[in-house]
Amino acid sequence: MSARPYGILRPTKHNSSKDSVMSMSSVNGSTSALAVAWAPQMFVQGDKNNDDALSLDEFQAQLSRAGVGADDAKQFFSSFDTSDDGQVSLTEFVTGVSKSISSGSQVFNDLPDSYTRDADGNLDQTKTDNFLSAGLSLAETFWKNLG
């Protein structure tokens, strides 16, 4: 990813859910690019004990939101944990999300929906704003430090 997606990480106010869907799906022309850009926010949502790493339990709980079973989550975890220390760091998570999407997996394209949509599958602006805000500082720092 050559461009750092600063602008898409900030929650914005829209007049309708239709506006939100259009702005989310049009970023870089790809929901895949959006999923990678939002990987820090997904990471923060999964890091329940706030230790800046995802344990296997945290990782499995997060992926279960996207319908991923425990065995498949363990396989994802193993592929993300490149340092082999039993935890997934933010850098490992972002890299893993990008590689997973590149390999054709939809899991990390679907995961943000579990944080931003209501039970009927409609975009919920409040949930979306909360999701984006929760990891905003970490996301901005991460993307800034890549440059």
PyMOL commands that set and color helices and strands:
alter all, ss='L'
color gray80, all
select helices_A, chain A and resi 6-9+17-29+31-37+39-46+56-64+70-80+90-102+107-110+113-116+125-134+136-146
alter helices_A, ss='H'
color red, helices_A
deselect
rebuild
show_as cartoon
